[in-house]
Amino acid sequence: MTTLETGHYGLKFDHYAQDVVGEPITEPGVKWVGALNSLVRFPSVYQLVYFDDPDYKAERNEVSLGPVHSRTHDGLEIYVKISFQWYLQPENLKGIYAVLGGAEDLLAGDVYENKPSFTGSLIRIARGSLTAVCSEYTAAQFFANQTLVEDKMFQALGKAFHMPEKNFIINIAGLQVRNVDLPDPYEDAISDTQEAEQDSRTATAERRTKEVQLSTKQVTSREKQTQLMVETKGKAIAMLAENTAVVAQYLNFQLKQADSYAKLLQVLLDHNIISEEAYETMFALMRQRALKAHDIDTLTLTM
């Protein structure tokens, strides 16, 4: 009789066959495995690995180690702090056992003589995969596009733990690049470069803002000019129409007045007044009318 704790999977280990047998046990509780037999245990919940601060005290379901140490593609020494999460599925446990053995050292700290550490082997595979990815990118690429590096690490780690031909599959749920540490002189140079690039972007943005402002003023000026031209043209048309009406009215008045004077002259002539006297009488009446209608503020008479 043996007990499978919550958060664990189990495989029955046959003492005589010296191998695991039967289907994976996924439900916790007391299990009958037979005399001299035992259970090989694996975690059934998510596990976390930190390549970060070696002094961090890992909690349950965690493993903490120092950062990944590698060299960039351009030869600079680099320390990368990374974390990732992994989990197992029951159908892959026999394949995992064949490669790594049981996970007793991970779950309970139990270490058996002549048996490689499950945790140690898993960490070596992960560290090797991540170290290889670090060597594929230059230091500048780590700063310029850390997301790209993170995606590449996630893919490489998943591939390292995915060997379906051996039924060896450890699922990688996620990976995060937490920090990248390069030599101080290079980081200072990168910082200066980024500051200069930021200044350049700021200056470019300010120039574009001024260009937009000038363009807006130019558009406003053109619109105002167009509006003034429309208003001026409208005033000119209105003035022309008004002058045309005034001239027409004046001409009509003058024609009627001339017609009236012509009728007056004819009346005078019909009364047997001598022609010269008739004209003199008419001109006198015209002067009288002009003086009567004269505006004292003007210097000319309107006949």
C-alpha positions as CSV (number, residue, x, y, z in Angstrom):
1,M,0.0,0.0,0.0
2,T,1.3,3.5,-0.8
3,T,-0.2,7.0,-1.0
4,L,-0.2,9.3,-4.1
5,E,-0.4,12.9,-2.9
6,T,-2.5,15.7,-4.4
7,G,-0.5,17.4,-7.2
8,H,1.3,14.2,-8.2
9,Y,1.1,11.7,-11.0
10,G,2.3,8.2,-10.4
11,L,3.7,5.2,-12.4
12,K,3.8,1.7,-10.8
13,F,7.4,0.5,-10.6
14,D,7.6,-3.3,-10.7
15,H,10.4,-4.6,-8.5
16,Y,11.0,-7.8,-10.5
17,A,10.8,-6.2,-13.9
18,Q,12.8,-3.2,-12.7
19,D,10.6,-1.0,-14.9
20,V,7.4,1.0,-14.8
21,V,4.2,-0.9,-15.7
22,G,0.5,-0.2,-16.2
23,E,-1.3,3.0,-16.9
24,P,-0.4,6.3,-15.3
25,I,-2.2,7.0,-12.0
26,T,-3.7,10.4,-11.9
27,E,-6.1,10.4,-8.9
28,P,-4.6,11.0,-5.5
29,G,-5.2,8.6,-2.6
30,V,-4.1,5.2,-1.2
31,K,-3.0,2.8,-3.9
32,W,-2.3,-0.9,-3.9
33,V,0.9,-1.5,-5.9
34,G,1.8,-5.0,-4.7
35,A,4.6,-6.3,-2.4
36,L,8.1,-4.9,-3.1
37,N,6.6,-2.5,-5.7
38,S,6.5,1.3,-5.4
39,L,5.3,4.4,-7.2
40,V,7.4,6.7,-9.4
41,R,6.1,10.2,-8.9
42,F,5.9,13.2,-11.3
43,P,4.3,16.7,-10.7
44,S,0.7,17.1,-12.0
45,V,0.7,20.9,-11.6
46,Y,2.5,23.7,-13.3
47,Q,6.2,24.1,-12.4
48,L,8.3,27.3,-12.5
49,V,12.0,27.6,-13.3
50,Y,13.8,30.9,-12.6
51,F,17.2,31.6,-14.1
52,D,17.5,34.8,-12.0
53,D,18.7,35.4,-8.5
54,P,20.6,32.3,-7.0
55,D,19.9,33.6,-3.5
56,Y,16.1,33.5,-4.1
57,K,14.6,30.8,-1.9
58,A,12.3,28.8,-4.2
59,E,8.9,27.9,-3.0
60,R,6.9,24.8,-3.7
61,N,6.7,23.9,-7.4
62,E,9.6,26.3,-8.1
63,V,13.3,25.9,-9.0
64,S,15.6,28.9,-8.8
65,L,19.1,29.2,-10.2
66,G,21.5,31.9,-11.5
67,P,21.0,33.7,-14.8
68,V,21.9,32.1,-18.1
69,H,25.5,32.9,-18.9
70,S,26.4,33.0,-22.6
71,R,28.1,35.2,-25.3
72,T,26.3,37.2,-28.0
73,H,26.8,36.6,-31.7
74,D,29.3,39.5,-31.6
75,G,31.3,37.9,-28.8
76,L,30.1,40.0,-25.7
77,E,29.6,38.2,-22.4
78,I,26.0,38.3,-21.4
79,Y,23.8,37.2,-18.4
80,V,20.2,36.8,-19.1
81,K,17.5,36.4,-16.4
82,I,14.7,34.1,-17.7
83,S,11.7,32.4,-16.2
84,F,9.6,29.7,-17.8
85,Q,6.7,27.4,-16.8
86,W,6.2,23.8,-17.7
87,Y,3.8,20.9,-17.1
88,L,3.4,17.2,-17.8
89,Q,0.6,15.1,-19.3
90,P,-0.1,11.6,-18.1
91,E,0.2,10.0,-21.6
92,N,3.9,11.1,-21.8
93,L,5.0,10.0,-18.4
94,K,6.6,6.7,-19.5
95,G,8.6,8.4,-22.2
96,I,9.8,11.0,-19.7
97,Y,10.7,8.3,-17.2
98,A,12.8,6.5,-19.9
99,V,14.9,9.7,-20.4
100,L,14.9,11.4,-17.0
101,G,13.6,8.9,-14.5
102,G,11.3,9.8,-11.7
103,A,10.9,13.3,-10.3
104,E,11.3,12.4,-6.6
105,D,14.2,14.9,-6.2
106,L,12.0,17.7,-7.6
107,L,8.9,16.8,-5.5
108,A,10.4,15.8,-2.1
109,G,14.2,16.3,-2.4
110,D,14.8,12.6,-2.4
111,V,18.1,11.7,-4.1
112,Y,19.0,8.1,-4.9
113,E,22.5,6.8,-5.4
114,N,23.4,6.1,-9.1
115,K,20.3,7.9,-10.3
116,P,20.7,11.2,-12.2
117,S,18.7,14.1,-10.9
118,F,15.4,14.7,-12.7
119,T,15.7,18.5,-11.9
120,G,19.4,18.6,-12.9
121,S,18.8,17.0,-16.2
122,L,15.8,19.2,-17.0
123,I,17.8,22.3,-16.1
124,R,20.8,21.2,-18.3
125,I,18.5,20.7,-21.3
126,A,16.8,24.1,-20.8
127,R,20.1,26.0,-20.1
128,G,21.7,24.5,-23.2
129,S,18.8,25.5,-25.4
130,L,18.7,29.0,-24.0
131,T,22.4,29.5,-24.2
132,A,22.4,28.5,-27.9
133,V,19.7,31.1,-28.6
134,C,21.7,33.9,-26.9
135,S,24.6,33.2,-29.2
136,E,22.4,33.8,-32.3
137,Y,21.8,37.5,-31.6
138,T,24.1,40.5,-31.2
139,A,24.0,42.7,-28.2
140,A,22.3,45.4,-30.1
141,Q,19.5,43.0,-31.1
142,F,18.9,42.2,-27.4
143,F,18.3,45.9,-26.8
144,A,16.5,46.7,-30.0
145,N,14.0,43.7,-30.1
146,Q,13.9,41.8,-26.9
147,T,10.5,40.4,-27.8
148,L,12.0,38.7,-30.9
149,V,14.7,37.0,-28.7
150,E,12.0,36.0,-26.2
151,D,9.9,34.3,-28.9
152,K,12.9,32.5,-30.3
153,M,13.8,31.2,-26.8
154,F,10.2,30.0,-26.3
155,Q,10.3,28.1,-29.6
156,A,13.7,26.6,-29.0
157,L,12.8,25.5,-25.4
158,G,9.6,23.9,-26.6
159,K,11.5,22.0,-29.4
160,A,14.2,20.8,-26.9
161,F,11.5,19.1,-24.8
162,H,9.4,17.8,-27.7
163,M,10.6,14.4,-28.9
164,P,7.4,12.5,-29.9
165,E,9.3,9.6,-31.4
166,K,10.4,8.8,-27.8
167,N,7.2,9.9,-26.3
168,F,9.3,12.5,-24.4
169,I,7.2,15.6,-24.3
170,I,7.4,18.3,-21.6
171,N,5.0,21.1,-22.3
172,I,6.4,24.7,-22.1
173,A,3.5,27.0,-21.1
174,G,5.3,30.3,-21.2
175,L,8.7,32.0,-21.1
176,Q,9.8,35.5,-20.0
177,V,13.1,37.4,-20.5
178,R,13.2,39.3,-17.3
179,N,16.5,41.2,-17.7
180,V,19.6,41.3,-19.9
181,D,23.0,42.2,-18.4
182,L,25.8,43.2,-20.7
183,P,29.3,44.6,-19.9
184,D,29.0,48.1,-18.3
185,P,30.9,50.0,-21.1
186,Y,28.6,48.5,-23.8
187,E,25.4,49.3,-21.7
188,D,26.7,52.9,-21.3
189,A,27.3,53.2,-25.0
190,I,23.8,51.7,-25.7
191,S,22.3,54.1,-23.2
192,D,24.0,57.1,-24.9
193,T,22.9,55.9,-28.3
194,Q,19.3,55.5,-27.2
195,E,19.4,58.9,-25.6
196,A,20.7,60.4,-28.9
197,E,18.0,58.5,-30.9
198,Q,15.4,59.8,-28.5
199,D,16.7,63.4,-28.9
200,S,16.6,62.9,-32.7
201,R,13.0,61.5,-32.6
202,T,12.0,64.5,-30.4
203,A,13.6,67.0,-32.8
204,T,11.9,65.3,-35.7
205,A,8.6,65.3,-34.0
206,E,9.0,69.0,-33.2
207,R,9.9,69.8,-36.8
208,R,6.9,67.9,-38.0
209,T,4.7,69.8,-35.5
210,K,6.1,73.1,-36.9
211,E,5.5,72.0,-40.4
212,V,1.9,71.1,-39.6
213,Q,1.5,74.5,-37.9
214,L,2.9,76.4,-40.9
215,S,0.9,74.3,-43.3
216,T,-2.2,75.1,-41.3
217,K,-1.4,78.8,-41.3
218,Q,-0.8,78.6,-45.1
219,V,-4.1,76.9,-45.6
220,T,-5.9,79.4,-43.4
221,S,-4.2,82.3,-45.3
222,R,-5.3,80.8,-48.6
223,E,-8.9,80.3,-47.4
224,K,-8.9,83.9,-46.1
225,Q,-7.6,85.2,-49.4
226,T,-10.2,83.2,-51.3
227,Q,-12.9,84.6,-48.9
228,L,-11.7,88.2,-49.5
229,M,-11.7,87.7,-53.2
230,V,-15.2,86.3,-53.1
231,E,-16.3,89.2,-50.9
232,T,-14.6,91.8,-53.1
233,K,-16.1,90.3,-56.3
234,G,-19.5,90.3,-54.6
235,K,-19.1,93.9,-53.7
236,A,-17.9,94.8,-57.2
237,I,-20.9,93.0,-58.7
238,A,-23.3,94.8,-56.2
239,M,-21.7,98.2,-56.9
240,L,-21.9,97.6,-60.7
241,A,-25.5,96.7,-60.4
242,E,-26.2,99.7,-58.2
243,N,-24.3,102.1,-60.6
244,T,-26.1,100.6,-63.5
245,A,-29.5,101.3,-61.8
246,V,-28.5,104.8,-60.9
247,V,-27.3,105.6,-64.4
248,A,-30.4,104.1,-65.9
249,Q,-32.6,106.1,-63.5
250,Y,-30.6,109.3,-64.2
251,L,-30.8,108.8,-68.0
252,N,-34.5,108.1,-67.7
253,F,-34.9,111.3,-65.6
254,Q,-32.9,113.3,-68.1
255,L,-34.9,112.0,-71.1
256,K,-38.2,112.7,-69.4
257,Q,-36.9,116.2,-68.5
258,A,-35.7,116.8,-72.0
259,D,-39.1,115.7,-73.3
260,S,-40.9,118.1,-70.9
261,Y,-38.7,121.0,-72.0
262,A,-39.4,120.1,-75.7
263,K,-43.2,120.1,-75.0
264,L,-42.8,123.5,-73.2
265,L,-40.9,125.0,-76.1
266,Q,-43.6,123.8,-78.5
267,V,-46.3,125.4,-76.3
268,L,-44.4,128.7,-76.4
269,L,-44.1,128.5,-80.2
270,D,-47.7,127.6,-80.6
271,H,-48.6,130.9,-78.8
272,N,-46.9,132.9,-81.6
273,I,-43.9,133.7,-79.4
274,I,-40.9,134.5,-81.5
275,S,-38.5,131.6,-81.6
276,E,-35.6,133.5,-79.9
277,E,-37.9,134.7,-77.1
278,A,-39.3,131.2,-76.7
279,Y,-35.9,129.8,-76.2
280,E,-34.9,132.6,-73.8
281,T,-38.1,132.0,-71.8
282,M,-37.4,128.3,-71.6
283,F,-33.8,128.8,-70.6
284,A,-34.9,131.2,-67.9
285,L,-37.4,128.6,-66.5
286,M,-34.5,126.0,-66.6
287,R,-32.2,128.3,-64.6
288,Q,-34.9,129.1,-62.1
289,R,-35.6,125.4,-61.6
290,A,-31.9,124.7,-61.3
291,L,-31.4,127.4,-58.7
292,K,-34.4,126.2,-56.7
293,A,-33.1,122.6,-56.6
294,H,-29.5,123.7,-56.1
295,D,-27.6,122.3,-53.0
296,I,-25.6,125.0,-51.4
297,D,-22.8,122.4,-50.6
298,T,-22.1,121.8,-54.3
299,L,-20.4,124.1,-56.8
300,T,-22.3,122.9,-59.9
301,L,-25.9,123.3,-61.0
302,T,-27.9,120.4,-62.3
303,M,-30.1,121.4,-65.3
